[in-house]
Amino acid sequence: MENPHFFQYKTQKTFLHELPGWIKILLIVTLAVTAFYLPVTVCLCAWPILILFSVFVLHFTFSEIWSDSKPITAYIFLLYFATLLLNLAEHFSPTVNSLSLSGESNGSIMKVFIPKLTYLPLFARLALSLEITSIFYRTTSRGQFKDGFSTIEMFITRKDRAPLSDTLALALSFIPRISTFWARLNRAWISRGGKDSVLKALYLFPKLFHAALREGYEKSLAIQNRSM
C-alpha cells in the first residue's frame, strides 16, 4: 500500500537489494551526475531501458515508476505553459504584429502551441538521472544507507566512529517520508469531500510542514539518545 509513494524503499530479494550500502551510495552520486554529461540520444535510449529493468528485474510496479517520475512530468508541464504564455505575449504584441504580414500572422498562431525542442536535452538528462536515483532509493533501506555512510565516513576519517552517518541517512529517508505524509493528508482531504483547489494547498501545506517538523524532531531525539 505504501510502496507507490515517492522514492520509498521496496522490499525484494534482488542482487541490487543485496549490494552493500556504500557501493550504492557511490553509484547514486556517480551515475546520477554522469547522466547530465551524456549525449541526448544516449539518455533517450537508456531511460526506457532502465524502466524495463526496474519492472522485469527489480519487480517495480508501473505505479511506483510513475510516482517517481512525477517531478520531471510536473517540471515539463510547468515549463511548457510558461513558454506558451511567453509565446502568446510575443505573438500578440504590437511590435510583432506591425512587422509581420496578416497572412503570416494568421498562419503562425498554431506554431505558438507547438513545443520547442530547446529543452529536450535538459529533460532527457533529468529523466535519466531521476530514474537512476529512483532505482537505488527503492532498493536501499535506511539501515543500508546508515551502514554505507558509516563505512565511507570511517574510511575518510580513519576513525572507529561515524557520528554523521545517522544524520545523513535520516536526511535521505526524509524524502519518501514527506511523500507518505502528503498521501495521508490527501486521502483524509478526499474522504471528507474536499476537492483539488487552491484551498486544498492552503489547508494541507501547513499540516504537512508541521508533520515534517515533528518527524524530524522525534528522529533527532532518537539519534541523541543513541549517541549518549
Secondary structure in CASP SS format (residue, H / E / C, confidence):
PFRMAT SS
TARGET T0000
AUTHOR 0000-0000-0000
METHOD secondary structure of the structure
MODEL  1
M C 1.00
E C 1.00
N C 1.00
P C 1.00
H C 1.00
F C 1.00
F C 1.00
Q C 1.00
Y C 1.00
K C 1.00
T C 1.00
Q C 1.00
K C 1.00
T C 1.00
F H 1.00
L H 1.00
H H 1.00
E H 1.00
L C 1.00
P C 1.00
G H 1.00
W H 1.00
I H 1.00
K H 1.00
I H 1.00
L H 1.00
L H 1.00
I H 1.00
V H 1.00
T H 1.00
L H 1.00
A H 1.00
V H 1.00
T H 1.00
A H 1.00
F H 1.00
Y H 1.00
L C 1.00
P C 1.00
V H 1.00
T H 1.00
V H 1.00
C H 1.00
L H 1.00
C H 1.00
A H 1.00
W H 1.00
P H 1.00
I H 1.00
L H 1.00
I H 1.00
L H 1.00
F H 1.00
S H 1.00
V H 1.00
F H 1.00
V C 1.00
L C 1.00
H C 1.00
F C 1.00
T C 1.00
F H 1.00
S H 1.00
E H 1.00
I H 1.00
W H 1.00
S H 1.00
D H 1.00
S H 1.00
K H 1.00
P H 1.00
I H 1.00
T H 1.00
A H 1.00
Y H 1.00
I H 1.00
F H 1.00
L H 1.00
L H 1.00
Y H 1.00
F H 1.00
A H 1.00
T H 1.00
L H 1.00
L H 1.00
L H 1.00
N H 1.00
L H 1.00
A H 1.00
E H 1.00
H H 1.00
F C 1.00
S C 1.00
P H 1.00
T H 1.00
V H 1.00
N H 1.00
S H 1.00
L H 1.00
S C 1.00
L C 1.00
S H 1.00
G H 1.00
E H 1.00
S H 1.00
N H 1.00
G H 1.00
S C 1.00
I C 1.00
M H 1.00
K H 1.00
V H 1.00
F H 1.00
I C 1.00
P C 1.00
K C 1.00
L H 1.00
T H 1.00
Y H 1.00
L H 1.00
P H 1.00
L H 1.00
F H 1.00
A H 1.00
R H 1.00
L H 1.00
A H 1.00
L H 1.00
S H 1.00
L H 1.00
E H 1.00
I H 1.00
T H 1.00
S H 1.00
I H 1.00
F H 1.00
Y H 1.00
R H 1.00
T C 1.00
T C 1.00
S C 1.00
R H 1.00
G H 1.00
Q H 1.00
F H 1.00
K H 1.00
D H 1.00
G H 1.00
F H 1.00
S H 1.00
T H 1.00
I H 1.00
E H 1.00
M H 1.00
F H 1.00
I H 1.00
T H 1.00
R C 1.00
K C 1.00
D C 1.00
R C 1.00
A C 1.00
P C 1.00
L H 1.00
S H 1.00
D H 1.00
T H 1.00
L H 1.00
A H 1.00
L H 1.00
A H 1.00
L H 1.00
S H 1.00
F H 1.00
I H 1.00
P H 1.00
R H 1.00
I H 1.00
S H 1.00
T H 1.00
F H 1.00
W H 1.00
A H 1.00
R H 1.00
L H 1.00
N H 1.00
R H 1.00
A H 1.00
W H 1.00
I H 1.00
S H 1.00
R C 1.00
G C 1.00
G C 1.00
K C 1.00
D C 1.00
S C 1.00
V H 1.00
L H 1.00
K H 1.00
A H 1.00
L H 1.00
Y H 1.00
L H 1.00
F H 1.00
P H 1.00
K H 1.00
L H 1.00
F H 1.00
H H 1.00
A H 1.00
A H 1.00
L H 1.00
R H 1.00
E H 1.00
G H 1.00
Y H 1.00
E H 1.00
K H 1.00
S H 1.00
L H 1.00
A H 1.00
I H 1.00
Q H 1.00
N H 1.00
R H 1.00
S H 1.00
M C 1.00
END
